[in-house]
Amino acid sequence: MVNCNAGGTCNGGNPGGVYQFAYKEGIPDSSCEQYVATNLDARTCGAIDKCKDCHGPPCPVGETCQDQCWAVDYKHYFVSNYYSLSGMDKMKADLYKYGPISCGIEVTDAFEAYTGGIYSEHKLFPMINHEISVVGWGKDAATGEEFWIGRNSWGTYWGEGGFFRMATGKNGLGIERDCTAGIPSFTKTEDAIEFTQ
């Protein structure tokens, strides 16, 4: 996704662009490319930028060693349709039927420092500045508090092994306001409707 600027760059992104790429091109498995957290020097998206294999030895830090790599064919994962959604009921229904959805939240200093538990912070008008994946929901057995289960992109050192629990409703940093989802497919759908509401 980063290599092909499909929905953004390392500087920020738009999940709608990722779903559009999945709809039109198909996404390779994560084993196709090693994530290096850098943007490509040029805005290209050739076969080697989507999926490659290389021979050793491992490339030294700071070098690309592309002369040791070649493009390989890969399994394409598509979406047959993608759309925006919001609100607890719609989110739960989509999670149950299709799996994880992407949602925007406002990252605050306190959220960056999260180490565990059900996170709760009220923002009257949350300003979406980060995208996360909502993978499920639950309810605390002791308090009855409902929460979303989210996966962040900051590594396993953060939160609960890279995941977090976020309060539902008005104390969830806007997690229920701006979500995007897609219907997974192993085949490309030529006549699907793109980005419906």
N, C-alpha and C positions, 0 to 999 in steps of 0.2 A: 504494500500500500504506500509506504513512504517512498520507495524507489520510483514508483510510477506516478507520484503526486496524485494518487487516487483519493481525493478528499482532503488533501492538505499536505503539510510537510512536518518536519520536527518542530517548527515554530507554531503550529496550531493546525486544527483540522475541522472538517465538517463530516459527520457520519453519513449524511445523505450522499456525498460523493463516493464514499466507500461502497455503499449499497448500489449505487449506479454502476460502479466498476464491476461489482459482483454480478449484476444483472447482464451487463454487456460482454464482459471479458471472462469472468470466472476468477475465483481467487485460488492460488495454490496453497498447498499445505504449508504450515509454518516451518517445516524442515527444509523447504526449498531454498531459503535464504537465511543467512545469519544476520540477525538484527544488529546494526552497528551504531544506531542513534546519530546518523549524519544524513544530510540531504545529498542527493547526487549533484555533481558539478554541473551537469547539463540536464535540461528537461527532456530526457530520452526515456523510453520504456521499451527497450529491446528484449529479445528472448532471454538473454543472459541476466537481465535485471529482474526477471520474474522468477526464474528457477535455474539454479546452476549446481554443478558439482566441481570439485577441485581435487588436485592431488597434492600431497605433502612435499616438504614439511610445512607445518603451520606458518602462516604469513606473519612476519615480524610486525610489531605494533607500529602504526603510522604508515604502513604500506598496503597497497590493494592486492598485489600479486594476481591481477586479472589474467596474466599470460599463463597461469597455471589452472585456469578454470574454463569451463565450456557450458553452453546452454543445454538443458535436458528437458524432455517432455514431462508433463505433470498432469495429475488429476485436477480437473477444474471443479470448483464448488461455486454454484450459482445461487441467486435468489430469483424466484419466479415473479415476485412482486415486492415492493418496499413502500413504506408509508410512515407518516408521523402519528404519534398517539400521545395522550396525556391522561392523567387521572388514575387513581388506585384501581378501580374496577377494570378498566381497559388494559392496564399494565399486567395485572394478575392473569387475566384471560389470555393475553398474548404469550406471557411466560409459560403458562400451563400448556398451551397448544403448540407453540413453536420453539420455545427456549429463550436464551438470553436476549435482552434488548439494550440498546445504547441510550443513555440519558445524560443530559447536561446538569451540572450542579455548580454552585458558587463555592470555590475553594477559598477558605479563610485560613488565617494563621493557626487557629485552633484545630481546624480539620487537618492541616498538614502535620500537626503534632499528635494526631490520633494514634493510640497504641492498642485499643481494644474496648469492648463493651458496645452498648447501643449509643451511637453518636446522635446528639440532639443540639441544634442551634437555630434559634429563630432569626430570620431575616425578613423584614417586611416586604422588600422588593429584591429578591435574590437576582444577582447579575451573573448569568451563566458564563463561566470562564474555563470549564474543564469538562471532559467527556469521560464517563465511566460505563461499565457494563453492569446492569442489574441482572442477577442470575437466579434470584428467588426471593422469598419472604418468609417471615416467621413471627412467633409471638413468645415473649418472655414468659416462662412458666410461673415465675414468682410474682411479677408485677402486672402481667397481662398486656404489657406494652408491645404494640406491633412494630415491625421493622422490615426494611428491605435488606437483602444480602447483596452487596456490591463487590465487584472486582475492579481494582484500580490498576494503573499501569506503572506504578512507581517501584515495583520489585517486592520480593517477599520479606525484605527487612521492615517494610512499613505495615502498620496496622496489624491485622490478624493473618499473618502470612501472605500479605498482599491483598487481602479481602477486608471488608468492613461491614458493620451493621449500622444502618441509618434509620432514624425515627421516621415513621410515615407522617404525612400531613404537613402542617405549617412549620414544623421544626426540622425539616429535611433538606435545607439549603436549596430548595427548588427542584428536587429530584423527580417530582411527579409532573412537572410543567412541560418539558421539552424532550420527548423521547422519539427514537427512530427504530424501526424494526423491519425485518424482511422474512419472507417465507423461503426456507432453505430448499435447494433442489440440486440433484446431480446432473440435470440436463438443462440446456439453455432453452428458454421459452421465448419464442419470437413474437408472440402476440399478447404478452402480458401488458398491463397498464402500468406505466412508470409513475412513481411517487404520488400516490393517492392520499387523500386526507381521511 
